[in-house]
Amino acid sequence: MIREQGLSVSQVCKDLELTDSAVRSWLKQFGEEAAGRPGVGKPLTPEQQRIRQLEAENQQLKSDNALLKKASAFFAREMK
């Protein structure tokens, strides 16, 4: 909500009844992981790492599939 919707930390804390420190900690963790660093806190288990890897691969495949569908539709129109 903070990153995507531009809400303030205090607004999110108020809306979701969370503590300021928890939200700031999550933001820090998110930023570290987004930058490719391990972040803070407990390291991910091998299963969690594999899930993240598979989720990223799944997202890439969905993106590739959407691109191929668009290209297929484009070339189908060109052949008519």
PDB file of N, CA, C and O in Angstrom:
ATOM      1  N   MET A   1       0.823  -1.194   0.000  1.00  0.00           N
ATOM      2  CA  MET A   1       0.000   0.000   0.000  1.00  0.00           C
ATOM      3  C   MET A   1       0.869   1.261   0.000  1.00  0.00           C
ATOM      4  O   MET A   1       0.550   2.269  -0.631  1.00  0.00           O
ATOM      5  N   ILE A   2       1.965   1.163   0.724  1.00  0.00           N
ATOM      6  CA  ILE A   2       2.862   2.317   0.799  1.00  0.00           C
ATOM      7  C   ILE A   2       3.575   2.513  -0.526  1.00  0.00           C
ATOM      8  O   ILE A   2       3.650   3.630  -1.037  1.00  0.00           O
ATOM      9  N   ARG A   3       4.097   1.434  -1.082  1.00  0.00           N
ATOM     10  CA  ARG A   3       4.861   1.540  -2.331  1.00  0.00           C
ATOM     11  C   ARG A   3       3.953   1.685  -3.543  1.00  0.00           C
ATOM     12  O   ARG A   3       4.246   2.474  -4.443  1.00  0.00           O
ATOM     13  N   GLU A   4       2.862   0.940  -3.580  1.00  0.00           N
ATOM     14  CA  GLU A   4       2.013   0.933  -4.775  1.00  0.00           C
ATOM     15  C   GLU A   4       0.980   2.057  -4.782  1.00  0.00           C
ATOM     16  O   GLU A   4       0.685   2.623  -5.834  1.00  0.00           O
ATOM     17  N   GLN A   5       0.431   2.380  -3.613  1.00  0.00           N
ATOM     18  CA  GLN A   5      -0.624   3.380  -3.558  1.00  0.00           C
ATOM     19  C   GLN A   5      -0.140   4.731  -3.043  1.00  0.00           C
ATOM     20  O   GLN A   5      -0.874   5.718  -3.074  1.00  0.00           O
ATOM     21  N   GLY A   6       1.107   4.762  -2.568  1.00  0.00           N
ATOM     22  CA  GLY A   6       1.670   6.013  -2.088  1.00  0.00           C
ATOM     23  C   GLY A   6       1.149   6.478  -0.740  1.00  0.00           C
ATOM     24  O   GLY A   6       1.249   7.658  -0.407  1.00  0.00           O
ATOM     25  N   LEU A   7       0.593   5.557   0.038  1.00  0.00           N
ATOM     26  CA  LEU A   7       0.104   5.928   1.361  1.00  0.00           C
ATOM     27  C   LEU A   7       1.272   6.108   2.317  1.00  0.00           C
ATOM     28  O   LEU A   7       2.352   5.556   2.105  1.00  0.00           O
ATOM     29  N   SER A   8       1.052   6.871   3.354  1.00  0.00           N
ATOM     30  CA  SER A   8       2.098   7.084   4.355  1.00  0.00           C
ATOM     31  C   SER A   8       2.116   5.905   5.321  1.00  0.00           C
ATOM     32  O   SER A   8       1.139   5.168   5.445  1.00  0.00           O
ATOM     33  N   VAL A   9       3.241   5.745   5.997  1.00  0.00           N
ATOM     34  CA  VAL A   9       3.368   4.678   6.991  1.00  0.00           C
ATOM     35  C   VAL A   9       2.322   4.871   8.084  1.00  0.00           C
ATOM     36  O   VAL A   9       1.672   3.913   8.504  1.00  0.00           O
ATOM     37  N   SER A  10       2.162   6.100   8.538  1.00  0.00           N
ATOM     38  CA  SER A  10       1.199   6.349   9.615  1.00  0.00           C
ATOM     39  C   SER A  10      -0.231   6.035   9.177  1.00  0.00           C
ATOM     40  O   SER A  10      -1.027   5.541   9.976  1.00  0.00           O
ATOM     41  N   GLN A  11      -0.563   6.315   7.921  1.00  0.00           N
ATOM     42  CA  GLN A  11      -1.911   6.028   7.425  1.00  0.00           C
ATOM     43  C   GLN A  11      -2.149   4.532   7.362  1.00  0.00           C
ATOM     44  O   GLN A  11      -3.218   4.057   7.746  1.00  0.00           O
ATOM     45  N   VAL A  12      -1.163   3.780   6.881  1.00  0.00           N
ATOM     46  CA  VAL A  12      -1.294   2.321   6.806  1.00  0.00           C
ATOM     47  C   VAL A  12      -1.401   1.738   8.205  1.00  0.00           C
ATOM     48  O   VAL A  12      -2.218   0.850   8.446  1.00  0.00           O
ATOM     49  N   CYS A  13      -0.588   2.227   9.125  1.00  0.00           N
ATOM     50  CA  CYS A  13      -0.649   1.747  10.508  1.00  0.00           C
ATOM     51  C   CYS A  13      -2.028   1.982  11.112  1.00  0.00           C
ATOM     52  O   CYS A  13      -2.588   1.112  11.780  1.00  0.00           O
ATOM     53  N   LYS A  14      -2.560   3.164  10.864  1.00  0.00           N
ATOM     54  CA  LYS A  14      -3.886   3.500  11.400  1.00  0.00           C
ATOM     55  C   LYS A  14      -4.960   2.627  10.761  1.00  0.00           C
ATOM     56  O   LYS A  14      -5.813   2.082  11.460  1.00  0.00           O
ATOM     57  N   ASP A  15      -4.923   2.491   9.433  1.00  0.00           N
ATOM     58  CA  ASP A  15      -5.954   1.729   8.724  1.00  0.00           C
ATOM     59  C   ASP A  15      -5.950   0.248   9.095  1.00  0.00           C
ATOM     60  O   ASP A  15      -7.005  -0.371   9.230  1.00  0.00           O
ATOM     61  N   LEU A  16      -4.756  -0.309   9.256  1.00  0.00           N
ATOM     62  CA  LEU A  16      -4.637  -1.750   9.498  1.00  0.00           C
ATOM     63  C   LEU A  16      -4.361  -2.090  10.961  1.00  0.00           C
ATOM     64  O   LEU A  16      -4.145  -3.251  11.309  1.00  0.00           O
ATOM     65  N   GLU A  17      -4.371  -1.065  11.812  1.00  0.00           N
ATOM     66  CA  GLU A  17      -4.123  -1.244  13.241  1.00  0.00           C
ATOM     67  C   GLU A  17      -2.816  -1.986  13.505  1.00  0.00           C
ATOM     68  O   GLU A  17      -2.787  -2.989  14.217  1.00  0.00           O
ATOM     69  N   LEU A  18      -1.734  -1.472  12.915  1.00  0.00           N
ATOM     70  CA  LEU A  18      -0.400  -2.035  13.073  1.00  0.00           C
ATOM     71  C   LEU A  18       0.495  -1.040  13.778  1.00  0.00           C
ATOM     72  O   LEU A  18       0.201   0.154  13.827  1.00  0.00           O
ATOM     73  N   THR A  19       1.589  -1.542  14.324  1.00  0.00           N
ATOM     74  CA  THR A  19       2.549  -0.636  14.942  1.00  0.00           C
ATOM     75  C   THR A  19       3.476  -0.056  13.877  1.00  0.00           C
ATOM     76  O   THR A  19       3.765  -0.685  12.860  1.00  0.00           O
ATOM     77  N   ASP A  20       3.921   1.143  14.143  1.00  0.00           N
ATOM     78  CA  ASP A  20       4.823   1.842  13.224  1.00  0.00           C
ATOM     79  C   ASP A  20       6.106   1.037  12.998  1.00  0.00           C
ATOM     80  O   ASP A  20       6.591   0.935  11.872  1.00  0.00           O
ATOM     81  N   SER A  21       6.643   0.475  14.064  1.00  0.00           N
ATOM     82  CA  SER A  21       7.912  -0.251  13.944  1.00  0.00           C
ATOM     83  C   SER A  21       7.778  -1.502  13.076  1.00  0.00           C
ATOM     84  O   SER A  21       8.699  -1.842  12.334  1.00  0.00           O
ATOM     85  N   ALA A  22       6.645  -2.184  13.163  1.00  0.00           N
ATOM     86  CA  ALA A  22       6.439  -3.385  12.345  1.00  0.00           C
ATOM     87  C   ALA A  22       6.398  -3.028  10.861  1.00  0.00           C
ATOM     88  O   ALA A  22       7.031  -3.692  10.039  1.00  0.00           O
ATOM     89  N   VAL A  23       5.667  -1.999  10.530  1.00  0.00           N
ATOM     90  CA  VAL A  23       5.536  -1.600   9.119  1.00  0.00           C
ATOM     91  C   VAL A  23       6.881  -1.122   8.580  1.00  0.00           C
ATOM     92  O   VAL A  23       7.253  -1.465   7.458  1.00  0.00           O
ATOM     93  N   ARG A  24       7.602  -0.348   9.354  1.00  0.00           N
ATOM     94  CA  ARG A  24       8.919   0.131   8.905  1.00  0.00           C
ATOM     95  C   ARG A  24       9.893  -1.034   8.737  1.00  0.00           C
ATOM     96  O   ARG A  24      10.714  -1.032   7.820  1.00  0.00           O
ATOM     97  N   SER A  25       9.803  -2.013   9.608  1.00  0.00           N
ATOM     98  CA  SER A  25      10.651  -3.201   9.493  1.00  0.00           C
ATOM     99  C   SER A  25      10.318  -3.969   8.215  1.00  0.00           C
ATOM    100  O   SER A  25      11.219  -4.424   7.510  1.00  0.00           O
ATOM    101  N   TRP A  26       9.041  -4.112   7.920  1.00  0.00           N
ATOM    102  CA  TRP A  26       8.638  -4.811   6.700  1.00  0.00           C
ATOM    103  C   TRP A  26       9.088  -4.054   5.460  1.00  0.00           C
ATOM    104  O   TRP A  26       9.505  -4.662   4.474  1.00  0.00           O
ATOM    105  N   LEU A  27       9.006  -2.735   5.504  1.00  0.00           N
ATOM    106  CA  LEU A  27       9.466  -1.932   4.368  1.00  0.00           C
ATOM    107  C   LEU A  27      10.966  -2.109   4.150  1.00  0.00           C
ATOM    108  O   LEU A  27      11.427  -2.227   3.014  1.00  0.00           O
ATOM    109  N   LYS A  28      11.716  -2.126   5.236  1.00  0.00           N
ATOM    110  CA  LYS A  28      13.158  -2.311   5.130  1.00  0.00           C
ATOM    111  C   LYS A  28      13.470  -3.681   4.542  1.00  0.00           C
ATOM    112  O   LYS A  28      14.314  -3.801   3.654  1.00  0.00           O
ATOM    113  N   GLN A  29      12.790  -4.712   5.034  1.00  0.00           N
ATOM    114  CA  GLN A  29      12.990  -6.077   4.532  1.00  0.00           C
ATOM    115  C   GLN A  29      12.640  -6.148   3.046  1.00  0.00           C
ATOM    116  O   GLN A  29      13.376  -6.750   2.264  1.00  0.00           O
ATOM    117  N   PHE A  30      11.535  -5.546   2.660  1.00  0.00           N
ATOM    118  CA  PHE A  30      11.104  -5.551   1.265  1.00  0.00           C
ATOM    119  C   PHE A  30      12.144  -4.877   0.380  1.00  0.00           C
ATOM    120  O   PHE A  30      12.471  -5.375  -0.697  1.00  0.00           O
ATOM    121  N   GLY A  31      12.657  -3.750   0.836  1.00  0.00           N
ATOM    122  CA  GLY A  31      13.666  -3.027   0.064  1.00  0.00           C
ATOM    123  C   GLY A  31      14.943  -3.827  -0.108  1.00  0.00           C
ATOM    124  O   GLY A  31      15.533  -3.843  -1.188  1.00  0.00           O
ATOM    125  N   GLU A  32      15.367  -4.487   0.951  1.00  0.00           N
ATOM    126  CA  GLU A  32      16.583  -5.304   0.880  1.00  0.00           C
ATOM    127  C   GLU A  32      16.395  -6.466  -0.094  1.00  0.00           C
ATOM    128  O   GLU A  32      17.262  -6.727  -0.927  1.00  0.00           O
ATOM    129  N   GLU A  33      15.276  -7.153   0.010  1.00  0.00           N
ATOM    130  CA  GLU A  33      15.023  -8.288  -0.872  1.00  0.00           C
ATOM    131  C   GLU A  33      14.854  -7.848  -2.322  1.00  0.00           C
ATOM    132  O   GLU A  33      15.301  -8.539  -3.238  1.00  0.00           O
ATOM    133  N   ALA A  34      14.215  -6.707  -2.533  1.00  0.00           N
ATOM    134  CA  ALA A  34      14.028  -6.194  -3.892  1.00  0.00           C
ATOM    135  C   ALA A  34      15.369  -5.843  -4.525  1.00  0.00           C
ATOM    136  O   ALA A  34      15.521  -5.917  -5.744  1.00  0.00           O
ATOM    137  N   ALA A  35      16.339  -5.460  -3.700  1.00  0.00           N
ATOM    138  CA  ALA A  35      17.667  -5.111  -4.197  1.00  0.00           C
ATOM    139  C   ALA A  35      18.555  -6.344  -4.348  1.00  0.00           C
ATOM    140  O   ALA A  35      19.716  -6.232  -4.740  1.00  0.00           O
ATOM    141  N   GLY A  36      18.009  -7.517  -4.037  1.00  0.00           N
ATOM    142  CA  GLY A  36      18.775  -8.746  -4.198  1.00  0.00           C
ATOM    143  C   GLY A  36      19.640  -9.100  -3.013  1.00  0.00           C
ATOM    144  O   GLY A  36      20.450 -10.025  -3.086  1.00  0.00           O
ATOM    145  N   ARG A  37      19.478  -8.372  -1.913  1.00  0.00           N
ATOM    146  CA  ARG A  37      20.243  -8.666  -0.703  1.00  0.00           C
ATOM    147  C   ARG A  37      19.391  -9.539   0.217  1.00  0.00           C
ATOM    148  O   ARG A  37      18.167  -9.557   0.091  1.00  0.00           O
ATOM    149  N   PRO A  38      20.021 -10.257   1.135  1.00  0.00           N
ATOM    150  CA  PRO A  38      19.256 -11.164   1.993  1.00  0.00           C
ATOM    151  C   PRO A  38      18.328 -10.463   2.967  1.00  0.00           C
ATOM    152  O   PRO A  38      17.384 -11.084   3.455  1.00  0.00           O
ATOM    153  N   GLY A  39      18.557  -9.214   3.264  1.00  0.00           N
ATOM    154  CA  GLY A  39      17.676  -8.496   4.172  1.00  0.00           C
ATOM    155  C   GLY A  39      18.014  -8.781   5.615  1.00  0.00           C
ATOM    156  O   GLY A  39      19.125  -9.197   5.945  1.00  0.00           O
ATOM    157  N   VAL A  40      17.052  -8.553   6.454  1.00  0.00           N
ATOM    158  CA  VAL A  40      17.237  -8.755   7.886  1.00  0.00           C
ATOM    159  C   VAL A  40      16.325  -9.877   8.344  1.00  0.00           C
ATOM    160  O   VAL A  40      15.428 -10.294   7.611  1.00  0.00           O
ATOM    161  N   GLY A  41      16.549 -10.357   9.538  1.00  0.00           N
ATOM    162  CA  GLY A  41      15.681 -11.402  10.066  1.00  0.00           C
ATOM    163  C   GLY A  41      16.188 -12.776   9.695  1.00  0.00           C
ATOM    164  O   GLY A  41      17.325 -12.947   9.255  1.00  0.00           O
ATOM    165  N   LYS A  42      15.326 -13.741   9.883  1.00  0.00           N
ATOM    166  CA  LYS A  42      15.687 -15.122   9.619  1.00  0.00           C
ATOM    167  C   LYS A  42      15.871 -15.356   8.121  1.00  0.00           C
ATOM    168  O   LYS A  42      15.091 -14.841   7.320  1.00  0.00           O
ATOM    169  N   PRO A  43      16.878 -16.115   7.735  1.00  0.00           N
ATOM    170  CA  PRO A  43      17.043 -16.431   6.320  1.00  0.00           C
ATOM    171  C   PRO A  43      15.931 -17.377   5.864  1.00  0.00           C
ATOM    172  O   PRO A  43      15.339 -18.101   6.664  1.00  0.00           O
ATOM    173  N   LEU A  44      15.674 -17.350   4.588  1.00  0.00           N
ATOM    174  CA  LEU A  44      14.633 -18.205   4.030  1.00  0.00           C
ATOM    175  C   LEU A  44      15.067 -19.662   4.056  1.00  0.00           C
ATOM    176  O   LEU A  44      16.244 -19.979   3.879  1.00  0.00           O
ATOM    177  N   THR A  45      14.109 -20.533   4.275  1.00  0.00           N
ATOM    178  CA  THR A  45      14.396 -21.962   4.210  1.00  0.00           C
ATOM    179  C   THR A  45      14.575 -22.337   2.745  1.00  0.00           C
ATOM    180  O   THR A  45      14.150 -21.589   1.864  1.00  0.00           O
ATOM    181  N   PRO A  46      15.191 -23.475   2.469  1.00  0.00           N
ATOM    182  CA  PRO A  46      15.322 -23.902   1.069  1.00  0.00           C
ATOM    183  C   PRO A  46      13.973 -24.004   0.363  1.00  0.00           C
ATOM    184  O   PRO A  46      13.863 -23.695  -0.824  1.00  0.00           O
ATOM    185  N   GLU A  47      12.958 -24.434   1.086  1.00  0.00           N
ATOM    186  CA  GLU A  47      11.628 -24.531   0.485  1.00  0.00           C
ATOM    187  C   GLU A  47      11.081 -23.157   0.119  1.00  0.00           C
ATOM    188  O   GLU A  47      10.486 -22.985  -0.945  1.00  0.00           O
ATOM    189  N   GLN A  48      11.284 -22.172   1.003  1.00  0.00           N
ATOM    190  CA  GLN A  48      10.827 -20.819   0.714  1.00  0.00           C
ATOM    191  C   GLN A  48      11.589 -20.222  -0.464  1.00  0.00           C
ATOM    192  O   GLN A  48      11.009 -19.533  -1.303  1.00  0.00           O
ATOM    193  N   GLN A  49      12.882 -20.488  -0.519  1.00  0.00           N
ATOM    194  CA  GLN A  49      13.679 -20.007  -1.646  1.00  0.00           C
ATOM    195  C   GLN A  49      13.178 -20.616  -2.943  1.00  0.00           C
ATOM    196  O   GLN A  49      13.060 -19.921  -3.953  1.00  0.00           O
ATOM    197  N   ARG A  50      12.882 -21.911  -2.922  1.00  0.00           N
ATOM    198  CA  ARG A  50      12.392 -22.596  -4.127  1.00  0.00           C
ATOM    199  C   ARG A  50      11.038 -22.043  -4.547  1.00  0.00           C
ATOM    200  O   ARG A  50      10.777 -21.873  -5.737  1.00  0.00           O
ATOM    201  N   ILE A  51      10.182 -21.765  -3.580  1.00  0.00           N
ATOM    202  CA  ILE A  51       8.874 -21.182  -3.895  1.00  0.00           C
ATOM    203  C   ILE A  51       9.043 -19.825  -4.566  1.00  0.00           C
ATOM    204  O   ILE A  51       8.380 -19.533  -5.561  1.00  0.00           O
ATOM    205  N   ARG A  52       9.924 -19.003  -4.027  1.00  0.00           N
ATOM    206  CA  ARG A  52      10.168 -17.685  -4.637  1.00  0.00           C
ATOM    207  C   ARG A  52      10.716 -17.821  -6.052  1.00  0.00           C
ATOM    208  O   ARG A  52      10.319 -17.089  -6.959  1.00  0.00           O
ATOM    209  N   GLN A  53      11.630 -18.764  -6.224  1.00  0.00           N
ATOM    210  CA  GLN A  53      12.201 -18.997  -7.546  1.00  0.00           C
ATOM    211  C   GLN A  53      11.112 -19.429  -8.524  1.00  0.00           C
ATOM    212  O   GLN A  53      11.049 -18.929  -9.647  1.00  0.00           O
ATOM    213  N   LEU A  54      10.261 -20.352  -8.097  1.00  0.00           N
ATOM    214  CA  LEU A  54       9.189 -20.836  -8.964  1.00  0.00           C
ATOM    215  C   LEU A  54       8.158 -19.751  -9.250  1.00  0.00           C
ATOM    216  O   LEU A  54       7.626 -19.679 -10.358  1.00  0.00           O
ATOM    217  N   GLU A  55       7.872 -18.910  -8.264  1.00  0.00           N
ATOM    218  CA  GLU A  55       6.939 -17.805  -8.491  1.00  0.00           C
ATOM    219  C   GLU A  55       7.503 -16.824  -9.513  1.00  0.00           C
ATOM    220  O   GLU A  55       6.773 -16.344 -10.380  1.00  0.00           O
ATOM    221  N   ALA A  56       8.783 -16.527  -9.416  1.00  0.00           N
ATOM    222  CA  ALA A  56       9.410 -15.618 -10.385  1.00  0.00           C
ATOM    223  C   ALA A  56       9.409 -16.241 -11.775  1.00  0.00           C
ATOM    224  O   ALA A  56       9.131 -15.560 -12.762  1.00  0.00           O
ATOM    225  N   GLU A  57       9.717 -17.525 -11.856  1.00  0.00           N
ATOM    226  CA  GLU A  57       9.704 -18.216 -13.140  1.00  0.00           C
ATOM    227  C   GLU A  57       8.298 -18.257 -13.724  1.00  0.00           C
ATOM    228  O   GLU A  57       8.114 -18.068 -14.927  1.00  0.00           O
ATOM    229  N   ASN A  58       7.313 -18.502 -12.876  1.00  0.00           N
ATOM    230  CA  ASN A  58       5.922 -18.527 -13.324  1.00  0.00           C
ATOM    231  C   ASN A  58       5.502 -17.170 -13.882  1.00  0.00           C
ATOM    232  O   ASN A  58       4.840 -17.097 -14.918  1.00  0.00           O
ATOM    233  N   GLN A  59       5.889 -16.097 -13.193  1.00  0.00           N
ATOM    234  CA  GLN A  59       5.570 -14.753 -13.670  1.00  0.00           C
ATOM    235  C   GLN A  59       6.226 -14.473 -15.015  1.00  0.00           C
ATOM    236  O   GLN A  59       5.604 -13.880 -15.897  1.00  0.00           O
ATOM    237  N   GLN A  60       7.473 -14.893 -15.179  1.00  0.00           N
ATOM    238  CA  GLN A  60       8.178 -14.696 -16.444  1.00  0.00           C
ATOM    239  C   GLN A  60       7.491 -15.471 -17.563  1.00  0.00           C
ATOM    240  O   GLN A  60       7.338 -14.957 -18.671  1.00  0.00           O
ATOM    241  N   LEU A  61       7.081 -16.690 -17.282  1.00  0.00           N
ATOM    242  CA  LEU A  61       6.408 -17.497 -18.297  1.00  0.00           C
ATOM    243  C   LEU A  61       5.058 -16.901 -18.679  1.00  0.00           C
ATOM    244  O   LEU A  61       4.676 -16.929 -19.849  1.00  0.00           O
ATOM    245  N   LYS A  62       4.340 -16.367 -17.709  1.00  0.00           N
ATOM    246  CA  LYS A  62       3.065 -15.707 -18.008  1.00  0.00           C
ATOM    247  C   LYS A  62       3.292 -14.503 -18.920  1.00  0.00           C
ATOM    248  O   LYS A  62       2.540 -14.269 -19.866  1.00  0.00           O
ATOM    249  N   SER A  63       4.342 -13.750 -18.614  1.00  0.00           N
ATOM    250  CA  SER A  63       4.671 -12.589 -19.427  1.00  0.00           C
ATOM    251  C   SER A  63       5.052 -13.002 -20.847  1.00  0.00           C
ATOM    252  O   SER A  63       4.609 -12.392 -21.819  1.00  0.00           O
ATOM    253  N   ASP A  64       5.875 -14.039 -20.956  1.00  0.00           N
ATOM    254  CA  ASP A  64       6.274 -14.547 -22.271  1.00  0.00           C
ATOM    255  C   ASP A  64       5.065 -15.045 -23.056  1.00  0.00           C
ATOM    256  O   ASP A  64       4.955 -14.807 -24.259  1.00  0.00           O
ATOM    257  N   ASN A  65       4.163 -15.734 -22.371  1.00  0.00           N
ATOM    258  CA  ASN A  65       2.969 -16.269 -23.016  1.00  0.00           C
ATOM    259  C   ASN A  65       2.081 -15.138 -23.547  1.00  0.00           C
ATOM    260  O   ASN A  65       1.551 -15.226 -24.655  1.00  0.00           O
ATOM    261  N   ALA A  66       1.925 -14.089 -22.756  1.00  0.00           N
ATOM    262  CA  ALA A  66       1.124 -12.944 -23.195  1.00  0.00           C
ATOM    263  C   ALA A  66       1.739 -12.291 -24.426  1.00  0.00           C
ATOM    264  O   ALA A  66       1.026 -11.900 -25.350  1.00  0.00           O
ATOM    265  N   LEU A  67       3.058 -12.175 -24.437  1.00  0.00           N
ATOM    266  CA  LEU A  67       3.748 -11.599 -25.590  1.00  0.00           C
ATOM    267  C   LEU A  67       3.541 -12.463 -26.837  1.00  0.00           C
ATOM    268  O   LEU A  67       3.285 -11.941 -27.922  1.00  0.00           O
ATOM    269  N   LEU A  68       3.652 -13.770 -26.681  1.00  0.00           N
ATOM    270  CA  LEU A  68       3.454 -14.674 -27.815  1.00  0.00           C
ATOM    271  C   LEU A  68       2.027 -14.616 -28.343  1.00  0.00           C
ATOM    272  O   LEU A  68       1.810 -14.706 -29.552  1.00  0.00           O
ATOM    273  N   LYS A  69       1.065 -14.468 -27.460  1.00  0.00           N
ATOM    274  CA  LYS A  69      -0.332 -14.339 -27.899  1.00  0.00           C
ATOM    275  C   LYS A  69      -0.523 -13.067 -28.722  1.00  0.00           C
ATOM    276  O   LYS A  69      -1.211 -13.073 -29.744  1.00  0.00           O
ATOM    277  N   LYS A  70       0.093 -11.979 -28.265  1.00  0.00           N
ATOM    278  CA  LYS A  70      -0.013 -10.718 -29.004  1.00  0.00           C
ATOM    279  C   LYS A  70       0.666 -10.827 -30.368  1.00  0.00           C
ATOM    280  O   LYS A  70       0.134 -10.352 -31.371  1.00  0.00           O
ATOM    281  N   ALA A  71       1.830 -11.448 -30.398  1.00  0.00           N
ATOM    282  CA  ALA A  71       2.541 -11.614 -31.659  1.00  0.00           C
ATOM    283  C   ALA A  71       1.760 -12.502 -32.607  1.00  0.00           C
ATOM    284  O   ALA A  71       1.702 -12.232 -33.807  1.00  0.00           O
ATOM    285  N   SER A  72       1.163 -13.554 -32.084  1.00  0.00           N
ATOM    286  CA  SER A  72       0.364 -14.463 -32.906  1.00  0.00           C
ATOM    287  C   SER A  72      -0.829 -13.731 -33.512  1.00  0.00           C
ATOM    288  O   SER A  72      -1.126 -13.897 -34.695  1.00  0.00           O
ATOM    289  N   ALA A  73      -1.504 -12.929 -32.711  1.00  0.00           N
ATOM    290  CA  ALA A  73      -2.647 -12.164 -33.209  1.00  0.00           C
ATOM    291  C   ALA A  73      -2.203 -11.158 -34.259  1.00  0.00           C
ATOM    292  O   ALA A  73      -2.898 -10.960 -35.255  1.00  0.00           O
ATOM    293  N   PHE A  74      -1.056 -10.521 -34.050  1.00  0.00           N
ATOM    294  CA  PHE A  74      -0.537  -9.550 -35.007  1.00  0.00           C
ATOM    295  C   PHE A  74      -0.255 -10.206 -36.353  1.00  0.00           C
ATOM    296  O   PHE A  74      -0.672  -9.700 -37.395  1.00  0.00           O
ATOM    297  N   PHE A  75       0.461 -11.347 -36.328  1.00  0.00           N
ATOM    298  CA  PHE A  75       0.810 -12.010 -37.576  1.00  0.00           C
ATOM    299  C   PHE A  75      -0.411 -12.624 -38.253  1.00  0.00           C
ATOM    300  O   PHE A  75      -0.447 -12.722 -39.479  1.00  0.00           O
ATOM    301  N   ALA A  76      -1.404 -13.034 -37.483  1.00  0.00           N
ATOM    302  CA  ALA A  76      -2.638 -13.561 -38.070  1.00  0.00           C
ATOM    303  C   ALA A  76      -3.350 -12.458 -38.845  1.00  0.00           C
ATOM    304  O   ALA A  76      -3.903 -12.720 -39.913  1.00  0.00           O
ATOM    305  N   ARG A  77      -3.345 -11.241 -38.334  1.00  0.00           N
ATOM    306  CA  ARG A  77      -3.969 -10.106 -39.046  1.00  0.00           C
ATOM    307  C   ARG A  77      -3.185  -9.758 -40.296  1.00  0.00           C
ATOM    308  O   ARG A  77      -3.779  -9.419 -41.320  1.00  0.00           O
ATOM    309  N   GLU A  78      -1.869  -9.833 -40.237  1.00  0.00           N
ATOM    310  CA  GLU A  78      -1.020  -9.498 -41.370  1.00  0.00           C
ATOM    311  C   GLU A  78      -1.202 -10.476 -42.520  1.00  0.00           C
ATOM    312  O   GLU A  78      -1.061 -10.089 -43.681  1.00  0.00           O
ATOM    313  N   MET A  79      -1.511 -11.724 -42.227  1.00  0.00           N
ATOM    314  CA  MET A  79      -1.642 -12.724 -43.266  1.00  0.00           C
ATOM    315  C   MET A  79      -2.971 -12.648 -44.002  1.00  0.00           C
ATOM    316  O   MET A  79      -3.114 -13.213 -45.086  1.00  0.00           O
ATOM    317  N   LYS A  80      -3.935 -11.960 -43.424  1.00  0.00           N
ATOM    318  CA  LYS A  80      -5.261 -11.844 -44.063  1.00  0.00           C
ATOM    319  C   LYS A  80      -5.255 -10.885 -45.218  1.00  0.00           C
ATOM    320  O   LYS A  80      -6.288 -10.679 -45.855  1.00  0.00           O
TER     321      LYS A  80
END
